[in-house]
Amino acid sequence: MKKILCMLVGILILVTSVSALAENQIRVAIGSQFTTLDPALNTEVVNNYVISHIYVGMFKADENNNPTNMLCDSYTVSDDSLVYTFKIRDDAVWSDGQPVTANDFVYSYLRALSYGADNAWAVYDMVTYVVGAAEYNTAAMEVGESFDCTKEDASSVGIKAIDDKTLEITLKSPLPYLTKLMGSNVWLPVRADFAPQHESLWSYEAGYPTSGAYTLTWASESEGATLAKSETFFGSADVSLDSLEYVVMPDAAAQDMAFRSGEIDIAMAPSNETALTYQGTDNLWVMPQCSNYFLAINSGSTGPEWAKNANLRRALALAIDRDTLVDVLGGALLYPPLYGYVPTGVGGVDGDFRAEADAEGLSLNYDPEQAIALLAEAGYDASNPLHITYKYSNNGIHGDVATMLQAMWQSIGLDVTFEAVESGVFYDQLDAGDFEISRYGYVASDDAKQYLDLWTTKMQVVAAVDDPVYDKMIEDASWLTNMKDYYTALHAAEDYLCKDNVYVIPLFNYTTPVLVKSGVTGYRSLGGTVNFNKVVVE
């Protein structure tokens, strides 16, 4: 009897061991806490670590940042490019087995439009381009939390469920990158029976139905989240990772130590110093980001007089040695120099928008002598220096950038004053036009126009760039349905913004250095968002 019992225990241990080995799982450290897991509110990269794995929309970006069909089986576009009709695939189901329907999308979009002030930025594209969306959004904001998107009249909004499997969206003007937008954030579907209209705390509660490759099994805003593979996902056969755990570790040094000790498999936000020690090995993955780091100059009504002079703006740009700047920060591997406003990784006429523009020749290269000459033409020299105030947020690399810029500008005779502010109020001050020249950064992976739109007067709260010619260039481009003509027009608008008028000064692209444990393979960047679906742990 004792011998039989021992054999049973041995078998149990063996089965348990095989089961543990069969589960393909990883532990990932991330650099900041979640702010929401509700797609209707999300505008932050950190939230996408979870959201992009538990949800899919009509489309998803591939490794080349092109939209590929997900919940969408097929779609048609009207001759005037204003009406899109989407057919939902027959095998699209939620994680609880219930079919995904066009009405799920209708609820999700109307919910987003009527959520409240907290997601005003998240719904910008929807409000701007969808017929009736702006009016619906305004009405909902006026009524407040008593507004019920399941009962209020939405017949004038260009979002319709033609039948269970057919969604129709009608636009006010052409939007060439609509299918790219529909792969993330506010365009993702949520279920009406689990996602209340005016609150989002449900998004941290495990067990609600999701449309993507994983379900949420646990989440804490400040601690992390765990995900488990969804067996009902139509693409589950291509998902190799069984479970995924995120751990919030804001301190880069802590991530470095946890990676070295084997406590985590992937460090998404290690220190640059540690990341560079792995340069040339399989343990360092430099993930490209569709993001830029640049300087914004306030030439608008609230800006200083000097900023209204294009040659003075040009002088500031010519005084910047980008190569030296990025070397001090950690090198071009982590901070590739940027000579145009739209960063690398965004599509263009035939390929990458940035590569296409740079092939025509770089502009505003480092030329301090020309910068001094332009200052002299405007009456500034050592006896009468131009005084400027540089604003930046006092976190991350921004202080180091400010110190280097100060030295470069002082070398051509400028008198530079710093204004460092808390990161929490930084962009509020920029929106209010409370700056002369400031660091700026923007992240968007869908289209070059998203970057260029930022400096139209309609997009700015208080216009730092107030140029009707530029506004018209962007407006005219939006109506071009031929993609070659469209991107050619956007290239011209970018030249006007940062070459001809130097309203902004590009500095470098951002990348994300990631540490990966040996034996972990299959990680990818899809449209600038990390994806672990195909990860295999040896």
C-alpha positions as CSV (number, residue, x, y, z in Angstrom):
1,M,0.0,0.0,0.0
2,K,2.9,2.4,0.9
3,K,4.6,1.5,-2.4
4,I,1.4,2.3,-4.4
5,L,1.0,5.6,-2.5
6,C,4.6,6.6,-3.3
7,M,4.0,5.8,-7.0
8,L,0.9,8.0,-7.0
9,V,2.7,10.9,-5.4
10,G,5.5,10.5,-8.0
11,I,3.0,10.5,-10.8
12,L,1.3,13.6,-9.3
13,I,4.6,15.4,-9.1
14,L,5.5,14.5,-12.7
15,V,2.1,15.6,-14.0
16,T,2.4,18.9,-12.1
17,S,5.9,19.5,-13.4
18,V,4.8,18.8,-17.0
19,S,1.8,21.1,-16.6
20,A,4.0,23.9,-15.3
21,L,6.5,23.4,-18.1
22,A,3.7,23.4,-20.7
23,E,2.5,26.8,-19.7
24,N,4.3,29.4,-21.7
25,Q,4.4,32.6,-19.6
26,I,6.4,35.7,-19.0
27,R,6.8,38.4,-16.3
28,V,7.2,41.9,-17.6
29,A,8.2,45.0,-15.7
30,I,6.7,48.4,-16.8
31,G,7.8,51.9,-15.9
32,S,4.6,53.5,-14.6
33,Q,1.2,52.7,-13.1
34,F,-1.9,52.3,-15.2
35,T,-4.3,55.2,-15.5
36,T,-7.2,53.3,-17.0
37,L,-7.9,50.0,-18.8
38,D,-11.0,51.5,-20.5
39,P,-10.4,51.9,-24.2
40,A,-12.7,54.9,-24.4
41,L,-10.4,56.9,-22.1
42,N,-7.0,55.6,-23.0
43,T,-4.3,57.9,-24.5
44,E,-1.2,56.5,-22.8
45,V,1.3,53.9,-23.8
46,V,1.4,52.1,-20.5
47,N,-2.3,51.3,-20.6
48,N,-1.8,49.8,-24.1
49,Y,0.4,47.1,-22.7
50,V,-2.8,45.5,-21.4
51,I,-5.5,47.0,-23.7
52,S,-3.8,45.9,-26.9
53,H,-3.7,42.3,-25.7
54,I,-7.2,41.9,-24.4
55,Y,-9.0,43.8,-27.1
56,V,-9.0,43.8,-30.9
57,G,-11.0,46.1,-33.1
58,M,-11.9,46.0,-36.8
59,F,-8.2,46.2,-37.6
60,K,-4.8,45.9,-36.0
61,A,-1.5,47.3,-37.1
62,D,1.1,44.9,-38.4
63,E,4.9,45.0,-38.0
64,N,5.1,47.6,-40.8
65,N,2.4,49.7,-39.2
66,N,-0.2,48.8,-41.9
67,P,-3.8,47.9,-40.9
68,T,-4.7,44.2,-41.1
69,N,-8.2,42.8,-40.8
70,M,-9.2,41.6,-37.3
71,L,-12.9,41.6,-36.4
72,C,-13.5,43.0,-39.9
73,D,-14.1,40.4,-42.6
74,S,-14.3,42.9,-45.4
75,Y,-15.3,46.5,-46.0
76,T,-16.3,48.9,-48.8
77,V,-15.8,52.6,-49.3
78,S,-18.2,54.9,-51.2
79,D,-16.9,56.7,-54.3
80,D,-16.7,60.0,-52.3
81,S,-14.7,58.3,-49.6
82,L,-17.2,59.3,-46.9
83,V,-19.2,56.1,-46.2
84,Y,-17.4,53.0,-44.9
85,T,-19.3,49.7,-44.6
86,F,-17.7,47.0,-42.5
87,K,-18.7,43.3,-42.3
88,I,-17.8,41.6,-39.1
89,R,-16.3,38.1,-39.4
90,D,-18.6,35.2,-38.5
91,D,-16.2,33.7,-36.0
92,A,-15.8,36.9,-34.0
93,V,-16.9,36.2,-30.4
94,W,-16.3,37.7,-27.0
95,S,-14.3,35.6,-24.5
96,D,-17.6,34.3,-23.0
97,G,-18.6,33.0,-26.4
98,Q,-21.2,35.6,-27.2
99,P,-21.0,36.9,-30.8
100,V,-19.5,40.3,-31.5
101,T,-22.2,42.4,-33.2
102,A,-22.4,45.8,-35.0
103,N,-24.5,47.0,-32.1
104,D,-21.5,46.4,-29.8
105,F,-19.5,48.9,-31.9
106,V,-22.4,51.3,-31.9
107,Y,-22.7,51.2,-28.1
108,S,-19.0,51.6,-27.7
109,Y,-18.7,54.6,-30.0
110,L,-21.8,56.4,-28.6
111,R,-20.6,55.6,-25.1
112,A,-17.2,57.2,-25.8
113,L,-18.8,60.3,-27.4
114,S,-21.0,60.7,-24.3
115,Y,-18.7,59.6,-21.5
116,G,-17.8,63.0,-20.2
117,A,-15.0,65.6,-20.0
118,D,-12.4,63.0,-19.0
119,N,-12.1,61.5,-22.5
120,A,-12.3,64.7,-24.6
121,W,-8.9,64.1,-26.1
122,A,-9.5,60.4,-26.7
123,V,-12.6,61.1,-28.9
124,Y,-11.0,63.9,-30.9
125,D,-10.8,62.0,-34.2
126,M,-14.3,60.7,-33.8
127,V,-15.7,64.1,-33.1
128,T,-13.7,65.7,-35.9
129,Y,-14.6,63.3,-38.7
130,V,-17.8,61.4,-38.0
131,V,-21.0,63.0,-39.2
132,G,-23.0,64.3,-36.2
133,A,-20.5,63.2,-33.6
134,A,-19.5,66.7,-32.5
135,E,-23.2,67.7,-32.0
136,Y,-23.9,64.5,-30.1
137,N,-20.8,64.9,-27.9
138,T,-21.8,68.5,-27.1
139,A,-25.3,67.5,-26.2
140,A,-24.1,64.8,-24.0
141,M,-21.6,67.1,-22.2
142,E,-24.4,69.6,-21.6
143,V,-26.7,67.0,-20.0
144,G,-24.0,65.3,-18.0
145,E,-24.2,61.9,-16.3
146,S,-28.0,61.5,-16.9
147,F,-27.4,61.3,-20.6
148,D,-28.1,57.7,-21.7
149,C,-26.6,56.7,-25.0
150,T,-28.8,53.6,-25.2
151,K,-32.0,55.8,-25.2
152,E,-31.0,59.2,-26.6
153,D,-31.6,59.8,-30.3
154,A,-28.5,59.1,-32.3
155,S,-30.1,59.0,-35.7
156,S,-28.1,62.0,-36.9
157,V,-24.8,60.4,-35.9
158,G,-22.9,58.6,-38.7
159,I,-22.6,55.4,-36.8
160,K,-25.2,52.7,-37.7
161,A,-25.7,49.0,-37.3
162,I,-27.2,47.9,-40.6
163,D,-27.7,44.4,-39.2
164,D,-25.9,42.2,-36.6
165,K,-22.8,41.9,-38.8
166,T,-22.7,45.2,-40.7
167,L,-21.4,48.5,-39.3
168,E,-21.7,51.7,-41.3
169,I,-19.6,54.9,-40.5
170,T,-20.3,58.1,-42.4
171,L,-17.6,60.8,-42.4
172,K,-17.8,64.6,-42.8
173,S,-14.6,64.7,-44.8
174,P,-12.3,61.9,-46.1
175,L,-10.1,60.3,-43.5
176,P,-7.5,58.2,-45.3
177,Y,-6.2,56.5,-42.1
178,L,-9.6,55.6,-40.6
179,T,-8.8,51.8,-40.8
180,K,-5.5,52.5,-38.8
181,L,-7.4,54.4,-36.2
182,M,-9.9,51.6,-35.8
183,G,-7.3,49.3,-34.4
184,S,-6.9,51.0,-31.0
185,N,-8.2,52.9,-28.1
186,V,-11.6,54.6,-28.5
187,W,-12.4,52.5,-31.6
188,L,-12.2,49.2,-29.7
189,P,-15.5,47.5,-28.8
190,V,-16.7,47.0,-25.2
191,R,-19.8,45.2,-24.0
192,A,-22.8,47.3,-22.8
193,D,-23.7,44.8,-20.1
194,F,-20.2,45.2,-18.5
195,A,-19.1,48.7,-19.4
196,P,-21.3,51.4,-17.8
197,Q,-21.6,54.6,-19.8
198,H,-20.1,57.1,-17.4
199,E,-17.5,55.3,-15.4
200,S,-14.4,53.1,-16.0
201,L,-13.5,51.4,-12.7
202,W,-15.0,48.2,-14.1
203,S,-11.9,47.9,-16.4
204,Y,-9.7,46.9,-13.4
205,E,-12.1,44.1,-12.4
206,A,-11.2,40.6,-13.7
207,G,-13.5,38.5,-15.7
208,Y,-15.4,40.9,-18.1
209,P,-15.7,39.7,-21.7
210,T,-13.0,40.8,-24.1
211,S,-12.6,40.6,-27.9
212,G,-8.8,39.9,-28.1
213,A,-6.3,37.2,-27.5
214,Y,-6.4,37.4,-23.7
215,T,-8.7,38.0,-20.8
216,L,-7.9,40.0,-17.6
217,T,-7.5,37.8,-14.5
218,W,-6.2,40.4,-12.1
219,A,-5.4,44.1,-12.2
220,S,-4.2,46.8,-9.8
221,E,-3.7,50.4,-10.9
222,S,-0.4,50.7,-9.0
223,E,0.8,47.1,-8.9
224,G,0.3,45.4,-12.3
225,A,-2.0,43.0,-14.1
226,T,-2.2,39.4,-15.2
227,L,-3.7,38.1,-18.5
228,A,-4.7,34.6,-19.6
229,K,-5.1,33.3,-23.1
230,S,-8.6,33.4,-24.5
231,E,-9.6,30.1,-26.1
232,T,-12.6,31.7,-27.9
233,F,-10.4,34.2,-29.8
234,F,-10.7,33.4,-33.5
235,G,-6.9,33.7,-33.8
236,S,-6.0,31.7,-30.7
237,A,-4.2,29.0,-32.7
238,D,-1.6,31.7,-33.5
239,V,-1.2,32.8,-29.9
240,S,1.6,30.9,-28.3
241,L,1.9,32.8,-24.9
242,D,-0.5,31.3,-22.4
243,S,-0.3,33.9,-19.7
244,L,1.3,37.3,-19.2
245,E,2.1,39.2,-16.0
246,Y,2.8,42.9,-15.8
247,V,4.6,44.3,-12.7
248,V,4.7,48.1,-12.1
249,M,8.3,49.1,-11.4
250,P,8.7,52.9,-11.8
251,D,12.3,52.9,-10.7
252,A,14.7,52.0,-13.5
253,A,17.3,50.8,-11.1
254,A,14.8,48.3,-9.6
255,Q,14.1,47.0,-13.1
256,D,17.8,46.6,-13.8
257,M,18.2,44.6,-10.6
258,A,15.1,42.5,-11.1
259,F,16.2,41.6,-14.7
260,R,19.7,40.6,-13.5
261,S,18.3,38.5,-10.7
262,G,15.8,36.7,-13.0
263,E,12.8,38.1,-11.1
264,I,11.4,39.4,-14.4
265,D,11.8,38.1,-18.0
266,I,11.4,41.5,-19.7
267,A,12.2,45.0,-18.5
268,M,10.3,47.6,-20.5
269,A,11.9,50.7,-18.8
270,P,15.4,49.9,-17.7
271,S,18.0,52.6,-17.3
272,N,19.8,53.7,-20.5
273,E,23.1,52.9,-18.8
274,T,22.2,49.3,-18.1
275,A,20.5,48.9,-21.5
276,L,23.7,49.9,-23.3
277,T,25.7,47.3,-21.4
278,Y,23.7,44.7,-23.4
279,Q,24.3,46.4,-26.7
280,G,25.2,43.8,-29.4
281,T,23.5,41.0,-27.5
282,D,20.2,39.2,-27.9
283,N,19.2,40.6,-24.5
284,L,18.7,44.2,-25.8
285,W,15.7,45.0,-28.0
286,V,15.6,48.6,-29.2
287,M,11.9,48.9,-30.0
288,P,11.2,51.8,-32.4
289,Q,8.5,54.3,-31.4
290,C,6.4,56.5,-33.6
291,S,7.3,59.5,-31.4
292,N,9.3,62.7,-31.7
293,Y,11.2,65.1,-29.3
294,F,11.2,68.6,-30.6
295,L,11.1,72.3,-29.6
296,A,7.9,74.4,-30.0
297,I,8.3,78.1,-30.4
298,N,5.4,80.4,-29.4
299,S,5.0,82.8,-32.4
300,G,1.4,83.4,-31.6
301,S,-0.4,86.2,-29.7
302,T,0.9,85.1,-26.3
303,G,4.5,84.6,-27.4
304,P,7.4,87.1,-27.2
305,E,8.2,89.5,-30.0
306,W,11.4,87.8,-31.0
307,A,9.5,84.5,-31.7
308,K,7.5,86.2,-34.5
309,N,10.7,86.6,-36.6
310,A,11.3,83.5,-38.7
311,N,15.1,84.2,-39.0
312,L,15.5,84.3,-35.3
313,R,13.6,81.0,-35.0
314,R,16.0,79.6,-37.7
315,A,19.0,80.9,-35.8
316,L,18.0,78.8,-32.8
317,A,17.7,75.7,-34.9
318,L,21.0,76.2,-36.7
319,A,22.8,76.5,-33.3
320,I,21.8,72.9,-32.3
321,D,24.3,70.1,-32.8
322,R,22.0,67.1,-32.8
323,D,24.9,64.6,-32.9
324,T,26.4,65.9,-29.7
325,L,23.0,66.1,-28.1
326,V,22.2,62.5,-28.7
327,D,25.7,61.3,-27.8
328,V,25.4,62.8,-24.3
329,L,21.9,61.3,-23.8
330,G,23.1,57.8,-24.6
331,G,23.8,57.6,-28.3
332,A,22.0,57.4,-31.6
333,L,20.9,53.8,-31.0
334,L,18.5,55.1,-28.3
335,Y,17.9,58.6,-29.6
336,P,18.2,58.7,-33.4
337,P,18.7,62.4,-34.6
338,L,15.5,63.8,-36.2
339,Y,15.7,66.4,-39.0
340,G,12.0,66.6,-39.8
341,Y,9.0,66.9,-37.6
342,V,7.2,63.6,-38.4
343,P,9.2,60.7,-36.8
344,T,10.4,57.5,-38.3
345,G,7.8,54.7,-38.4
346,V,4.9,56.5,-40.0
347,G,3.8,55.6,-43.5
348,G,4.2,57.8,-46.6
349,V,3.8,57.7,-50.4
350,D,5.7,54.5,-51.0
351,G,7.3,53.7,-47.6
352,D,8.4,55.5,-44.5
353,F,7.3,59.2,-44.4
354,R,10.5,60.3,-42.7
355,A,12.8,58.4,-45.0
356,E,11.1,59.8,-48.0
357,A,11.6,63.4,-46.8
358,D,15.2,62.9,-45.7
359,A,16.0,61.4,-49.1
360,E,15.4,64.9,-50.5
361,G,18.2,66.2,-48.3
362,L,18.5,67.3,-44.7
363,S,17.8,70.9,-43.7
364,L,18.7,73.2,-40.8
365,N,22.0,71.3,-40.2
366,Y,24.3,72.5,-37.5
367,D,25.7,75.9,-38.7
368,P,26.5,78.2,-35.8
369,E,28.2,80.8,-38.1
370,Q,25.0,81.2,-40.1
371,A,23.0,81.4,-36.8
372,I,25.3,84.3,-35.6
373,A,24.8,86.1,-38.9
374,L,21.0,85.8,-38.7
375,L,21.1,87.2,-35.2
376,A,23.3,90.1,-36.3
377,E,20.8,90.9,-39.1
378,A,18.1,91.3,-36.5
379,G,20.4,93.6,-34.4
380,Y,21.6,91.1,-31.8
381,D,25.2,90.5,-30.8
382,A,27.4,90.2,-27.7
383,S,26.6,93.8,-26.6
384,N,22.9,93.3,-27.2
385,P,22.1,89.6,-26.7
386,L,18.7,88.0,-27.5
387,H,17.1,86.9,-24.2
388,I,15.0,83.8,-24.4
389,T,13.3,81.6,-21.8
390,Y,13.3,77.8,-22.3
391,K,10.6,75.8,-20.5
392,Y,10.7,72.1,-19.7
393,S,9.3,69.6,-17.3
394,N,11.5,68.6,-14.5
395,N,11.5,64.8,-15.0
396,G,13.3,62.3,-17.2
397,I,15.9,63.5,-19.6
398,H,14.5,67.0,-20.0
399,G,16.9,68.7,-17.7
400,D,19.9,67.2,-19.5
401,V,18.5,68.4,-22.8
402,A,17.9,71.9,-21.4
403,T,21.5,72.1,-20.1
404,M,23.0,71.2,-23.5
405,L,20.7,73.5,-25.4
406,Q,21.6,76.4,-23.1
407,A,25.3,75.8,-23.8
408,M,24.8,75.7,-27.6
409,W,22.6,78.8,-27.6
410,Q,25.0,80.7,-25.4
411,S,27.8,79.9,-27.8
412,I,26.1,82.0,-30.5
413,G,25.5,84.9,-28.0
414,L,22.0,84.1,-26.6
415,D,21.1,84.8,-23.0
416,V,19.1,81.7,-21.9
417,T,16.8,81.5,-18.8
418,F,15.4,78.2,-17.7
419,E,11.8,77.6,-16.5
420,A,11.4,74.1,-15.1
421,V,7.8,73.1,-14.1
422,E,6.2,70.0,-12.6
423,S,5.3,67.4,-15.3
424,G,1.7,67.3,-14.1
425,V,1.0,70.9,-15.2
426,F,3.5,71.2,-18.0
427,Y,1.2,70.6,-20.9
428,D,-1.6,72.6,-19.4
429,Q,0.8,75.6,-19.5
430,L,1.7,74.9,-23.1
431,D,-1.9,74.6,-24.1
432,A,-2.5,78.0,-22.4
433,G,0.3,79.6,-24.5
434,D,2.3,80.2,-21.4
435,F,5.8,79.7,-22.9
436,E,8.4,81.2,-25.3
437,I,10.3,78.1,-26.4
438,S,9.6,74.7,-24.9
439,R,10.5,71.0,-25.3
440,Y,7.6,69.0,-26.7
441,G,6.9,65.4,-27.5
442,Y,4.2,63.6,-29.4
443,V,3.3,59.9,-29.9
444,A,1.0,58.7,-32.7
445,S,1.4,55.7,-35.0
446,D,-1.5,56.0,-37.4
447,D,-0.6,58.8,-39.9
448,A,1.7,61.7,-40.5
449,K,-1.4,64.0,-40.5
450,Q,-1.9,63.3,-36.8
451,Y,1.4,65.1,-36.1
452,L,0.8,67.9,-38.5
453,D,-2.7,68.5,-37.3
454,L,-1.3,69.3,-33.9
455,W,-0.2,72.8,-35.0
456,T,-3.4,73.9,-36.8
457,T,-5.3,76.6,-35.0
458,K,-8.3,74.3,-34.5
459,M,-6.2,71.9,-32.5
460,Q,-4.5,74.4,-30.2
461,V,-6.2,75.8,-27.2
462,V,-4.2,79.0,-27.5
463,A,-2.4,79.1,-30.8
464,A,1.4,79.1,-30.6
465,V,1.4,78.6,-34.4
466,D,-1.2,80.8,-35.9
467,D,-0.8,80.6,-39.6
468,P,-3.9,80.5,-42.0
469,V,-1.7,79.3,-44.8
470,Y,-0.6,76.2,-42.8
471,D,-4.2,75.6,-41.8
472,K,-5.3,75.6,-45.4
473,M,-2.5,73.2,-46.5
474,I,-3.7,70.7,-43.9
475,E,-7.4,71.2,-44.7
476,D,-6.7,70.8,-48.5
477,A,-4.7,67.6,-47.9
478,S,-7.5,66.0,-45.9
479,W,-9.8,66.1,-49.0
480,L,-7.3,64.3,-51.2
481,T,-8.4,60.7,-51.8
482,N,-5.4,59.7,-54.0
483,M,-2.9,58.5,-51.5
484,K,0.2,59.7,-53.5
485,D,-1.3,63.2,-53.8
486,Y,-2.3,63.1,-50.1
487,Y,1.2,62.3,-48.8
488,T,2.8,64.6,-51.2
489,A,0.7,67.4,-49.8
490,L,1.6,66.4,-46.2
491,H,5.3,66.5,-47.1
492,A,4.8,70.0,-48.4
493,A,3.0,71.0,-45.1
494,E,5.8,69.6,-43.0
495,D,8.4,71.6,-45.0
496,Y,6.3,74.7,-44.5
497,L,6.1,74.0,-40.7
498,C,9.7,73.2,-39.8
499,K,11.9,74.2,-42.8
500,D,10.3,77.3,-44.3
501,N,9.0,78.9,-41.1
502,V,10.8,76.9,-38.3
503,Y,7.7,77.0,-36.0
504,V,9.1,73.8,-34.5
505,I,12.6,72.4,-34.2
506,P,13.0,68.6,-34.4
507,L,15.7,67.0,-32.2
508,F,15.4,63.3,-32.1
509,N,13.2,60.2,-32.3
510,Y,12.4,58.3,-29.2
511,T,13.0,54.5,-29.0
512,T,12.3,52.1,-26.2
513,P,15.2,50.0,-25.0
514,V,13.9,46.7,-23.7
515,L,15.8,44.0,-21.8
516,V,14.8,40.5,-22.7
517,K,15.8,37.3,-20.9
518,S,17.8,34.8,-23.0
519,G,15.5,32.1,-24.4
520,V,12.5,34.5,-24.8
521,T,11.7,35.0,-28.4
522,G,8.7,36.1,-30.6
523,Y,8.2,39.6,-29.1
524,R,7.1,42.2,-31.7
525,S,6.2,45.8,-32.2
526,L,2.9,46.3,-33.9
527,G,2.2,49.9,-34.9
528,G,4.6,51.0,-32.2
529,T,2.9,48.9,-29.5
530,V,4.6,45.9,-27.9
531,N,2.9,42.6,-28.6
532,F,3.7,39.3,-26.8
533,N,1.1,37.0,-28.5
534,K,3.8,34.9,-30.3
535,V,6.3,34.8,-27.5
536,V,7.9,31.4,-26.8
537,V,10.0,30.7,-23.6
538,E,12.7,28.1,-24.1
